[in-house]
């Protein structure tokens, strides 16, 4: 998997996109986010990998960027863990709906 590093004064992002094989695929994202309420910055990492269903990774790939954007938009009063739990719950719900539509089943 090749990694692409993006440097920005506010955010550093590492993005990985490997060659999809007929039976497996993987995607990775990692970024440093500013800490809340004076705490240290935190590293967010997401890795998607699937065997025998690479279409799942390909469909969810577009949603990874939204996951990171949603985290930075949560209320500043939330702790990092509370923000992560809320964002992951929303991510799972939206991905379930996307995958159901991709497979042609009702949501």
Jmol script that loads the backbone (N, CA, C; Angstrom):
load data "model"
ATOM      1  N   UNK A   1       0.839  -1.163   0.000  1.00  0.00           N
ATOM      2  CA  UNK A   1       0.000   0.000   0.000  1.00  0.00           C
ATOM      3  C   UNK A   1       0.891   1.236   0.000  1.00  0.00           C
ATOM      4  N   UNK A   2       0.615   2.171  -0.865  1.00  0.00           N
ATOM      5  CA  UNK A   2       1.343   3.422  -0.907  1.00  0.00           C
ATOM      6  C   UNK A   2       0.703   4.404   0.056  1.00  0.00           C
ATOM      7  N   UNK A   3       1.519   5.158   0.776  1.00  0.00           N
ATOM      8  CA  UNK A   3       1.014   6.182   1.677  1.00  0.00           C
ATOM      9  C   UNK A   3       1.297   7.545   1.093  1.00  0.00           C
ATOM     10  N   UNK A   4       0.311   8.417   1.183  1.00  0.00           N
ATOM     11  CA  UNK A   4       0.460   9.784   0.729  1.00  0.00           C
ATOM     12  C   UNK A   4       0.359  10.677   1.950  1.00  0.00           C
ATOM     13  N   UNK A   5       1.382  11.521   2.188  1.00  0.00           N
ATOM     14  CA  UNK A   5       1.368  12.425   3.323  1.00  0.00           C
ATOM     15  C   UNK A   5       0.966  13.813   2.857  1.00  0.00           C
ATOM     16  N   UNK A   6       0.036  14.418   3.580  1.00  0.00           N
ATOM     17  CA  UNK A   6      -0.429  15.761   3.264  1.00  0.00           C
ATOM     18  C   UNK A   6      -0.107  16.634   4.469  1.00  0.00           C
ATOM     19  N   UNK A   7       0.703  17.658   4.290  1.00  0.00           N
ATOM     20  CA  UNK A   7       1.072  18.545   5.393  1.00  0.00           C
ATOM     21  C   UNK A   7       0.296  19.852   5.273  1.00  0.00           C
ATOM     22  N   UNK A   8      -0.294  20.257   6.378  1.00  0.00           N
ATOM     23  CA  UNK A   8      -1.056  21.492   6.459  1.00  0.00           C
ATOM     24  C   UNK A   8      -0.832  22.035   7.863  1.00  0.00           C
ATOM     25  N   UNK A   9      -0.795  23.351   8.048  1.00  0.00           N
ATOM     26  CA  UNK A   9      -0.549  23.871   9.396  1.00  0.00           C
ATOM     27  C   UNK A   9      -1.530  23.348  10.451  1.00  0.00           C
ATOM     28  N   UNK A  10      -2.760  23.073  10.073  1.00  0.00           N
ATOM     29  CA  UNK A  10      -3.766  22.632  11.040  1.00  0.00           C
ATOM     30  C   UNK A  10      -3.845  21.116  11.165  1.00  0.00           C
ATOM     31  N   UNK A  11      -3.555  20.414  10.096  1.00  0.00           N
ATOM     32  CA  UNK A  11      -3.777  18.965  10.094  1.00  0.00           C
ATOM     33  C   UNK A  11      -2.684  18.282   9.285  1.00  0.00           C
ATOM     34  N   UNK A  12      -2.243  17.122   9.745  1.00  0.00           N
ATOM     35  CA  UNK A  12      -1.379  16.256   8.960  1.00  0.00           C
ATOM     36  C   UNK A  12      -2.178  14.999   8.664  1.00  0.00           C
ATOM     37  N   UNK A  13      -2.181  14.575   7.431  1.00  0.00           N
ATOM     38  CA  UNK A  13      -2.990  13.433   7.027  1.00  0.00           C
ATOM     39  C   UNK A  13      -2.135  12.425   6.288  1.00  0.00           C
ATOM     40  N   UNK A  14      -2.301  11.177   6.635  1.00  0.00           N
ATOM     41  CA  UNK A  14      -1.698  10.078   5.883  1.00  0.00           C
ATOM     42  C   UNK A  14      -2.839   9.285   5.285  1.00  0.00           C
ATOM     43  N   UNK A  15      -2.750   9.020   4.020  1.00  0.00           N
ATOM     44  CA  UNK A  15      -3.825   8.313   3.326  1.00  0.00           C
ATOM     45  C   UNK A  15      -3.220   7.156   2.564  1.00  0.00           C
ATOM     46  N   UNK A  16      -3.818   5.982   2.716  1.00  0.00           N
ATOM     47  CA  UNK A  16      -3.302   4.812   2.031  1.00  0.00           C
ATOM     48  C   UNK A  16      -4.342   4.212   1.113  1.00  0.00           C
ATOM     49  N   UNK A  17      -3.916   3.843  -0.057  1.00  0.00           N
ATOM     50  CA  UNK A  17      -4.807   3.213  -1.021  1.00  0.00           C
ATOM     51  C   UNK A  17      -3.978   2.192  -1.779  1.00  0.00           C
ATOM     52  N   UNK A  18      -4.243   0.940  -1.520  1.00  0.00           N
ATOM     53  CA  UNK A  18      -3.482  -0.110  -2.172  1.00  0.00           C
ATOM     54  C   UNK A  18      -4.149  -0.591  -3.438  1.00  0.00           C
ATOM     55  N   UNK A  19      -3.470  -1.469  -4.117  1.00  0.00           N
ATOM     56  CA  UNK A  19      -4.014  -2.103  -5.307  1.00  0.00           C
ATOM     57  C   UNK A  19      -5.084  -3.094  -4.869  1.00  0.00           C
ATOM     58  N   UNK A  20      -6.296  -2.934  -5.371  1.00  0.00           N
ATOM     59  CA  UNK A  20      -7.361  -3.873  -5.033  1.00  0.00           C
ATOM     60  C   UNK A  20      -7.144  -5.172  -5.797  1.00  0.00           C
ATOM     61  N   UNK A  21      -7.200  -6.266  -5.074  1.00  0.00           N
ATOM     62  CA  UNK A  21      -7.105  -7.584  -5.672  1.00  0.00           C
ATOM     63  C   UNK A  21      -8.517  -8.109  -5.901  1.00  0.00           C
ATOM     64  N   UNK A  22      -8.697  -9.155  -6.688  1.00  0.00           N
ATOM     65  CA  UNK A  22     -10.046  -9.659  -6.950  1.00  0.00           C
ATOM     66  C   UNK A  22     -10.819 -10.040  -5.688  1.00  0.00           C
ATOM     67  N   UNK A  23     -10.107 -10.471  -4.634  1.00  0.00           N
ATOM     68  CA  UNK A  23     -10.828 -10.923  -3.438  1.00  0.00           C
ATOM     69  C   UNK A  23     -10.521 -10.124  -2.179  1.00  0.00           C
ATOM     70  N   UNK A  24      -9.739  -9.040  -2.283  1.00  0.00           N
ATOM     71  CA  UNK A  24      -9.495  -8.243  -1.089  1.00  0.00           C
ATOM     72  C   UNK A  24      -9.119  -6.812  -1.443  1.00  0.00           C
ATOM     73  N   UNK A  25      -9.384  -5.910  -0.465  1.00  0.00           N
ATOM     74  CA  UNK A  25      -9.072  -4.496  -0.634  1.00  0.00           C
ATOM     75  C   UNK A  25      -8.825  -3.892   0.742  1.00  0.00           C
ATOM     76  N   UNK A  26      -8.066  -2.795   0.765  1.00  0.00           N
ATOM     77  CA  UNK A  26      -7.777  -2.121   2.031  1.00  0.00           C
ATOM     78  C   UNK A  26      -7.658  -0.616   1.796  1.00  0.00           C
ATOM     79  N   UNK A  27      -8.036   0.145   2.818  1.00  0.00           N
ATOM     80  CA  UNK A  27      -7.880   1.595   2.818  1.00  0.00           C
ATOM     81  C   UNK A  27      -7.430   2.004   4.209  1.00  0.00           C
ATOM     82  N   UNK A  28      -6.655   3.089   4.298  1.00  0.00           N
ATOM     83  CA  UNK A  28      -6.209   3.585   5.597  1.00  0.00           C
ATOM     84  C   UNK A  28      -6.211   5.105   5.590  1.00  0.00           C
ATOM     85  N   UNK A  29      -6.530   5.680   6.723  1.00  0.00           N
ATOM     86  CA  UNK A  29      -6.442   7.125   6.929  1.00  0.00           C
ATOM     87  C   UNK A  29      -5.892   7.340   8.339  1.00  0.00           C
ATOM     88  N   UNK A  30      -5.054   8.343   8.499  1.00  0.00           N
ATOM     89  CA  UNK A  30      -4.555   8.729   9.815  1.00  0.00           C
ATOM     90  C   UNK A  30      -4.344  10.232   9.813  1.00  0.00           C
ATOM     91  N   UNK A  31      -4.713  10.873  10.895  1.00  0.00           N
ATOM     92  CA  UNK A  31      -4.543  12.317  10.982  1.00  0.00           C
ATOM     93  C   UNK A  31      -4.368  12.751  12.429  1.00  0.00           C
ATOM     94  N   UNK A  32      -3.615  13.820  12.626  1.00  0.00           N
ATOM     95  CA  UNK A  32      -3.482  14.440  13.937  1.00  0.00           C
ATOM     96  C   UNK A  32      -4.554  15.499  14.067  1.00  0.00           C
ATOM     97  N   UNK A  33      -5.265  15.491  15.178  1.00  0.00           N
ATOM     98  CA  UNK A  33      -6.303  16.488  15.444  1.00  0.00           C
ATOM     99  C   UNK A  33      -5.899  17.266  16.691  1.00  0.00           C
ATOM    100  N   UNK A  34      -6.254  18.526  16.728  1.00  0.00           N
ATOM    101  CA  UNK A  34      -5.960  19.355  17.902  1.00  0.00           C
ATOM    102  C   UNK A  34      -6.691  18.802  19.121  1.00  0.00           C
ATOM    103  N   UNK A  35      -6.032  18.837  20.269  1.00  0.00           N
ATOM    104  CA  UNK A  35      -6.655  18.393  21.508  1.00  0.00           C
ATOM    105  C   UNK A  35      -7.736  19.373  21.942  1.00  0.00           C
ATOM    106  N   UNK A  36      -8.622  18.910  22.773  1.00  0.00           N
ATOM    107  CA  UNK A  36      -9.710  19.740  23.264  1.00  0.00           C
ATOM    108  C   UNK A  36      -9.388  20.238  24.665  1.00  0.00           C
ATOM    109  N   UNK A  37      -9.850  21.429  24.961  1.00  0.00           N
ATOM    110  CA  UNK A  37      -9.728  22.014  26.295  1.00  0.00           C
ATOM    111  C   UNK A  37      -8.290  21.951  26.811  1.00  0.00           C
ATOM    112  N   UNK A  38      -7.336  22.276  25.926  1.00  0.00           N
ATOM    113  CA  UNK A  38      -5.943  22.343  26.315  1.00  0.00           C
ATOM    114  C   UNK A  38      -5.214  21.012  26.403  1.00  0.00           C
ATOM    115  N   UNK A  39      -5.872  19.917  26.034  1.00  0.00           N
ATOM    116  CA  UNK A  39      -5.209  18.615  26.088  1.00  0.00           C
ATOM    117  C   UNK A  39      -4.324  18.422  24.852  1.00  0.00           C
ATOM    118  N   UNK A  40      -3.476  17.422  24.925  1.00  0.00           N
ATOM    119  CA  UNK A  40      -2.542  17.123  23.834  1.00  0.00           C
ATOM    120  C   UNK A  40      -3.293  16.735  22.562  1.00  0.00           C
ATOM    121  N   UNK A  41      -2.659  16.946  21.393  1.00  0.00           N
ATOM    122  CA  UNK A  41      -3.266  16.488  20.138  1.00  0.00           C
ATOM    123  C   UNK A  41      -3.457  14.977  20.159  1.00  0.00           C
ATOM    124  N   UNK A  42      -4.375  14.494  19.323  1.00  0.00           N
ATOM    125  CA  UNK A  42      -4.610  13.057  19.266  1.00  0.00           C
ATOM    126  C   UNK A  42      -4.504  12.574  17.833  1.00  0.00           C
ATOM    127  N   UNK A  43      -4.144  11.323  17.706  1.00  0.00           N
ATOM    128  CA  UNK A  43      -3.988  10.682  16.404  1.00  0.00           C
ATOM    129  C   UNK A  43      -5.220   9.828  16.141  1.00  0.00           C
ATOM    130  N   UNK A  44      -5.927  10.124  15.061  1.00  0.00           N
ATOM    131  CA  UNK A  44      -7.064   9.305  14.634  1.00  0.00           C
ATOM    132  C   UNK A  44      -6.600   8.414  13.496  1.00  0.00           C
ATOM    133  N   UNK A  45      -6.893   7.134  13.607  1.00  0.00           N
ATOM    134  CA  UNK A  45      -6.495   6.163  12.587  1.00  0.00           C
ATOM    135  C   UNK A  45      -7.702   5.325  12.212  1.00  0.00           C
ATOM    136  N   UNK A  46      -7.922   5.147  10.918  1.00  0.00           N
ATOM    137  CA  UNK A  46      -8.988   4.269  10.431  1.00  0.00           C
ATOM    138  C   UNK A  46      -8.389   3.323   9.400  1.00  0.00           C
ATOM    139  N   UNK A  47      -8.701   2.053   9.532  1.00  0.00           N
ATOM    140  CA  UNK A  47      -8.234   1.046   8.592  1.00  0.00           C
ATOM    141  C   UNK A  47      -9.417   0.172   8.200  1.00  0.00           C
ATOM    142  N   UNK A  48      -9.641   0.068   6.909  1.00  0.00           N
ATOM    143  CA  UNK A  48     -10.662  -0.832   6.377  1.00  0.00           C
ATOM    144  C   UNK A  48      -9.951  -1.911   5.586  1.00  0.00           C
ATOM    145  N   UNK A  49     -10.299  -3.146   5.840  1.00  0.00           N
ATOM    146  CA  UNK A  49      -9.722  -4.253   5.097  1.00  0.00           C
ATOM    147  C   UNK A  49     -10.778  -5.343   5.009  1.00  0.00           C
ATOM    148  N   UNK A  50     -10.914  -5.914   3.856  1.00  0.00           N
ATOM    149  CA  UNK A  50     -11.889  -6.986   3.689  1.00  0.00           C
ATOM    150  C   UNK A  50     -11.354  -8.023   2.718  1.00  0.00           C
ATOM    151  N   UNK A  51     -11.652  -9.267   3.028  1.00  0.00           N
ATOM    152  CA  UNK A  51     -11.314 -10.376   2.160  1.00  0.00           C
ATOM    153  C   UNK A  51     -12.630 -11.004   1.705  1.00  0.00           C
ATOM    154  N   UNK A  52     -12.698 -11.383   0.460  1.00  0.00           N
ATOM    155  CA  UNK A  52     -13.883 -11.987  -0.157  1.00  0.00           C
ATOM    156  C   UNK A  52     -15.059 -11.022  -0.301  1.00  0.00           C
ATOM    157  N   UNK A  53     -14.848  -9.731  -0.034  1.00  0.00           N
ATOM    158  CA  UNK A  53     -15.887  -8.736  -0.288  1.00  0.00           C
ATOM    159  C   UNK A  53     -15.245  -7.360  -0.457  1.00  0.00           C
ATOM    160  N   UNK A  54     -14.349  -7.203  -1.437  1.00  0.00           N
ATOM    161  CA  UNK A  54     -13.670  -5.916  -1.614  1.00  0.00           C
ATOM    162  C   UNK A  54     -14.620  -4.775  -1.939  1.00  0.00           C
ATOM    163  N   UNK A  55     -15.808  -5.092  -2.436  1.00  0.00           N
ATOM    164  CA  UNK A  55     -16.771  -4.031  -2.744  1.00  0.00           C
ATOM    165  C   UNK A  55     -17.171  -3.259  -1.492  1.00  0.00           C
ATOM    166  N   UNK A  56     -17.158  -3.919  -0.341  1.00  0.00           N
ATOM    167  CA  UNK A  56     -17.494  -3.243   0.916  1.00  0.00           C
ATOM    168  C   UNK A  56     -16.476  -2.136   1.193  1.00  0.00           C
ATOM    169  N   UNK A  57     -15.192  -2.442   1.063  1.00  0.00           N
ATOM    170  CA  UNK A  57     -14.150  -1.446   1.299  1.00  0.00           C
ATOM    171  C   UNK A  57     -14.261  -0.324   0.275  1.00  0.00           C
ATOM    172  N   UNK A  58     -14.504  -0.662  -0.963  1.00  0.00           N
ATOM    173  CA  UNK A  58     -14.610   0.362  -2.002  1.00  0.00           C
ATOM    174  C   UNK A  58     -15.778   1.306  -1.743  1.00  0.00           C
ATOM    175  N   UNK A  59     -16.893   0.783  -1.261  1.00  0.00           N
ATOM    176  CA  UNK A  59     -18.061   1.629  -0.964  1.00  0.00           C
ATOM    177  C   UNK A  59     -17.781   2.493   0.263  1.00  0.00           C
ATOM    178  N   UNK A  60     -17.167   1.935   1.290  1.00  0.00           N
ATOM    179  CA  UNK A  60     -16.911   2.678   2.528  1.00  0.00           C
ATOM    180  C   UNK A  60     -15.778   3.687   2.396  1.00  0.00           C
ATOM    181  N   UNK A  61     -14.944   3.537   1.398  1.00  0.00           N
ATOM    182  CA  UNK A  61     -13.800   4.423   1.196  1.00  0.00           C
ATOM    183  C   UNK A  61     -14.223   5.884   1.183  1.00  0.00           C
ATOM    184  N   UNK A  62     -15.291   6.205   0.478  1.00  0.00           N
ATOM    185  CA  UNK A  62     -15.761   7.586   0.390  1.00  0.00           C
ATOM    186  C   UNK A  62     -16.208   8.122   1.747  1.00  0.00           C
ATOM    187  N   UNK A  63     -16.655   7.243   2.626  1.00  0.00           N
ATOM    188  CA  UNK A  63     -17.150   7.680   3.919  1.00  0.00           C
ATOM    189  C   UNK A  63     -16.046   7.937   4.944  1.00  0.00           C
ATOM    190  N   UNK A  64     -14.827   7.488   4.667  1.00  0.00           N
ATOM    191  CA  UNK A  64     -13.739   7.716   5.617  1.00  0.00           C
ATOM    192  C   UNK A  64     -13.444   9.199   5.799  1.00  0.00           C
ATOM    193  N   UNK A  65     -13.426   9.945   4.712  1.00  0.00           N
ATOM    194  CA  UNK A  65     -13.165  11.383   4.819  1.00  0.00           C
ATOM    195  C   UNK A  65     -14.250  12.071   5.637  1.00  0.00           C
ATOM    196  N   UNK A  66     -15.491  11.634   5.469  1.00  0.00           N
ATOM    197  CA  UNK A  66     -16.591  12.204   6.242  1.00  0.00           C
ATOM    198  C   UNK A  66     -16.432  11.901   7.723  1.00  0.00           C
ATOM    199  N   UNK A  67     -15.909  10.725   8.046  1.00  0.00           N
ATOM    200  CA  UNK A  67     -15.689  10.348   9.439  1.00  0.00           C
ATOM    201  C   UNK A  67     -14.753  11.347  10.122  1.00  0.00           C
ATOM    202  N   UNK A  68     -13.658  11.681   9.477  1.00  0.00           N
ATOM    203  CA  UNK A  68     -12.705  12.624  10.054  1.00  0.00           C
ATOM    204  C   UNK A  68     -13.288  14.034  10.116  1.00  0.00           C
ATOM    205  N   UNK A  69     -14.026  14.428   9.107  1.00  0.00           N
ATOM    206  CA  UNK A  69     -14.652  15.754   9.110  1.00  0.00           C
ATOM    207  C   UNK A  69     -15.689  15.859  10.221  1.00  0.00           C
ATOM    208  N   UNK A  70     -16.476  14.817  10.418  1.00  0.00           N
ATOM    209  CA  UNK A  70     -17.485  14.833  11.468  1.00  0.00           C
ATOM    210  C   UNK A  70     -16.860  14.957  12.849  1.00  0.00           C
ATOM    211  N   UNK A  71     -15.734  14.301  13.062  1.00  0.00           N
ATOM    212  CA  UNK A  71     -15.079  14.369  14.367  1.00  0.00           C
ATOM    213  C   UNK A  71     -14.697  15.796  14.708  1.00  0.00           C
ATOM    214  N   UNK A  72     -14.145  16.508  13.744  1.00  0.00           N
ATOM    215  CA  UNK A  72     -13.710  17.879  14.014  1.00  0.00           C
ATOM    216  C   UNK A  72     -14.881  18.839  14.196  1.00  0.00           C
ATOM    217  N   UNK A  73     -16.090  18.432  13.821  1.00  0.00           N
ATOM    218  CA  UNK A  73     -17.274  19.287  13.945  1.00  0.00           C
ATOM    219  C   UNK A  73     -18.102  19.004  15.202  1.00  0.00           C
ATOM    220  N   UNK A  74     -17.671  18.072  16.039  1.00  0.00           N
ATOM    221  CA  UNK A  74     -18.427  17.776  17.262  1.00  0.00           C
ATOM    222  C   UNK A  74     -18.237  18.917  18.256  1.00  0.00           C
ATOM    223  N   UNK A  75     -19.180  19.067  19.202  1.00  0.00           N
ATOM    224  CA  UNK A  75     -19.078  20.160  20.177  1.00  0.00           C
ATOM    225  C   UNK A  75     -17.762  20.127  20.955  1.00  0.00           C
ATOM    226  N   UNK A  76     -17.174  21.280  21.138  1.00  0.00           N
ATOM    227  CA  UNK A  76     -15.894  21.405  21.835  1.00  0.00           C
ATOM    228  C   UNK A  76     -15.985  20.914  23.285  1.00  0.00           C
ATOM    229  N   UNK A  77     -17.181  20.953  23.851  1.00  0.00           N
ATOM    230  CA  UNK A  77     -17.355  20.518  25.248  1.00  0.00           C
ATOM    231  C   UNK A  77     -17.285  18.991  25.400  1.00  0.00           C
ATOM    232  N   UNK A  78     -17.421  18.247  24.296  1.00  0.00           N
ATOM    233  CA  UNK A  78     -17.333  16.784  24.359  1.00  0.00           C
ATOM    234  C   UNK A  78     -15.882  16.369  24.544  1.00  0.00           C
ATOM    235  N   UNK A  79     -15.679  15.292  25.270  1.00  0.00           N
ATOM    236  CA  UNK A  79     -14.333  14.722  25.367  1.00  0.00           C
ATOM    237  C   UNK A  79     -14.004  14.046  24.028  1.00  0.00           C
ATOM    238  N   UNK A  80     -12.732  13.760  23.829  1.00  0.00           N
ATOM    239  CA  UNK A  80     -12.320  13.090  22.600  1.00  0.00           C
ATOM    240  C   UNK A  80     -12.995  11.728  22.469  1.00  0.00           C
ATOM    241  N   UNK A  81     -13.097  10.997  23.577  1.00  0.00           N
ATOM    242  CA  UNK A  81     -13.715   9.666  23.506  1.00  0.00           C
ATOM    243  C   UNK A  81     -15.212   9.763  23.223  1.00  0.00           C
ATOM    244  N   UNK A  82     -15.886  10.750  23.804  1.00  0.00           N
ATOM    245  CA  UNK A  82     -17.312  10.919  23.518  1.00  0.00           C
ATOM    246  C   UNK A  82     -17.520  11.297  22.054  1.00  0.00           C
ATOM    247  N   UNK A  83     -16.688  12.187  21.543  1.00  0.00           N
ATOM    248  CA  UNK A  83     -16.792  12.577  20.134  1.00  0.00           C
ATOM    249  C   UNK A  83     -16.548  11.375  19.225  1.00  0.00           C
ATOM    250  N   UNK A  84     -15.535  10.566  19.551  1.00  0.00           N
ATOM    251  CA  UNK A  84     -15.234   9.384  18.740  1.00  0.00           C
ATOM    252  C   UNK A  84     -16.399   8.398  18.754  1.00  0.00           C
ATOM    253  N   UNK A  85     -16.988   8.164  19.929  1.00  0.00           N
ATOM    254  CA  UNK A  85     -18.130   7.235  20.014  1.00  0.00           C
ATOM    255  C   UNK A  85     -19.309   7.717  19.178  1.00  0.00           C
ATOM    256  N   UNK A  86     -19.627   8.999  19.261  1.00  0.00           N
ATOM    257  CA  UNK A  86     -20.763   9.539  18.521  1.00  0.00           C
ATOM    258  C   UNK A  86     -20.522   9.486  17.010  1.00  0.00           C
ATOM    259  N   UNK A  87     -19.315   9.857  16.600  1.00  0.00           N
ATOM    260  CA  UNK A  87     -18.980   9.859  15.171  1.00  0.00           C
ATOM    261  C   UNK A  87     -18.963   8.436  14.618  1.00  0.00           C
ATOM    262  N   UNK A  88     -18.404   7.497  15.376  1.00  0.00           N
ATOM    263  CA  UNK A  88     -18.385   6.109  14.911  1.00  0.00           C
ATOM    264  C   UNK A  88     -19.793   5.521  14.827  1.00  0.00           C
ATOM    265  N   UNK A  89     -20.661   5.865  15.766  1.00  0.00           N
ATOM    266  CA  UNK A  89     -22.042   5.380  15.710  1.00  0.00           C
ATOM    267  C   UNK A  89     -22.741   5.906  14.457  1.00  0.00           C
ATOM    268  N   UNK A  90     -22.560   7.184  14.165  1.00  0.00           N
ATOM    269  CA  UNK A  90     -23.160   7.759  12.954  1.00  0.00           C
ATOM    270  C   UNK A  90     -22.543   7.143  11.699  1.00  0.00           C
ATOM    271  N   UNK A  91     -21.233   6.906  11.726  1.00  0.00           N
ATOM    272  CA  UNK A  91     -20.529   6.290  10.594  1.00  0.00           C
ATOM    273  C   UNK A  91     -21.086   4.901  10.312  1.00  0.00           C
ATOM    274  N   UNK A  92     -21.279   4.103  11.351  1.00  0.00           N
ATOM    275  CA  UNK A  92     -21.811   2.749  11.191  1.00  0.00           C
ATOM    276  C   UNK A  92     -23.221   2.776  10.621  1.00  0.00           C
ATOM    277  N   UNK A  93     -24.049   3.696  11.129  1.00  0.00           N
ATOM    278  CA  UNK A  93     -25.425   3.805  10.605  1.00  0.00           C
ATOM    279  C   UNK A  93     -25.432   4.200   9.132  1.00  0.00           C
ATOM    280  N   UNK A  94     -24.622   5.201   8.781  1.00  0.00           N
ATOM    281  CA  UNK A  94     -24.626   5.646   7.384  1.00  0.00           C
ATOM    282  C   UNK A  94     -24.031   4.583   6.468  1.00  0.00           C
ATOM    283  N   UNK A  95     -22.996   3.894   6.929  1.00  0.00           N
ATOM    284  CA  UNK A  95     -22.387   2.845   6.106  1.00  0.00           C
ATOM    285  C   UNK A  95     -23.327   1.660   5.925  1.00  0.00           C
ATOM    286  N   UNK A  96     -24.085   1.336   6.956  1.00  0.00           N
ATOM    287  CA  UNK A  96     -25.057   0.248   6.831  1.00  0.00           C
ATOM    288  C   UNK A  96     -26.079   0.571   5.754  1.00  0.00           C
ATOM    289  N   UNK A  97     -26.536   1.817   5.739  1.00  0.00           N
ATOM    290  CA  UNK A  97     -27.503   2.237   4.729  1.00  0.00           C
ATOM    291  C   UNK A  97     -26.883   2.213   3.332  1.00  0.00           C
ATOM    292  N   UNK A  98     -25.650   2.691   3.212  1.00  0.00           N
ATOM    293  CA  UNK A  98     -24.960   2.701   1.914  1.00  0.00           C
ATOM    294  C   UNK A  98     -24.777   1.276   1.395  1.00  0.00           C
ATOM    295  N   UNK A  99     -24.329   0.383   2.267  1.00  0.00           N
ATOM    296  CA  UNK A  99     -24.110  -1.000   1.852  1.00  0.00           C
ATOM    297  C   UNK A  99     -25.422  -1.702   1.497  1.00  0.00           C
ATOM    298  N   UNK A 100     -26.477  -1.408   2.228  1.00  0.00           N
ATOM    299  CA  UNK A 100     -27.781  -2.015   1.912  1.00  0.00           C
ATOM    300  C   UNK A 100     -28.245  -1.564   0.526  1.00  0.00           C
ATOM    301  N   UNK A 101     -28.067  -0.260   0.236  1.00  0.00           N
ATOM    302  CA  UNK A 101     -28.444   0.234  -1.096  1.00  0.00           C
ATOM    303  C   UNK A 101     -27.583  -0.392  -2.176  1.00  0.00           C
ATOM    304  N   UNK A 102     -26.283  -0.564  -1.897  1.00  0.00           N
ATOM    305  CA  UNK A 102     -25.360  -1.144  -2.885  1.00  0.00           C
ATOM    306  C   UNK A 102     -25.722  -2.595  -3.182  1.00  0.00           C
ATOM    307  N   UNK A 103     -26.232  -3.272  -2.188  1.00  0.00           N
ATOM    308  CA  UNK A 103     -26.617  -4.680  -2.368  1.00  0.00           C
ATOM    309  C   UNK A 103     -28.040  -4.839  -2.845  1.00  0.00           C
ATOM    310  N   UNK A 104     -28.770  -3.718  -2.919  1.00  0.00           N
ATOM    311  CA  UNK A 104     -30.141  -3.778  -3.426  1.00  0.00           C
ATOM    312  C   UNK A 104     -31.172  -4.207  -2.405  1.00  0.00           C
ATOM    313  N   UNK A 105     -30.819  -4.222  -1.111  1.00  0.00           N
ATOM    314  CA  UNK A 105     -31.790  -4.586  -0.086  1.00  0.00           C
ATOM    315  C   UNK A 105     -32.335  -3.326   0.572  1.00  0.00           C
ATOM    316  N   UNK A 106     -33.546  -3.384   1.115  1.00  0.00           N
ATOM    317  CA  UNK A 106     -34.123  -2.204   1.759  1.00  0.00           C
ATOM    318  C   UNK A 106     -33.372  -1.857   3.041  1.00  0.00           C
ATOM    319  N   UNK A 107     -33.372  -0.559   3.396  1.00  0.00           N
ATOM    320  CA  UNK A 107     -32.682  -0.118   4.618  1.00  0.00           C
ATOM    321  C   UNK A 107     -33.569  -0.259   5.822  1.00  0.00           C
TER     322      UNK A 107
END
end "model"
wireframe off; spacefill off
backbone 0.3
color backbone group
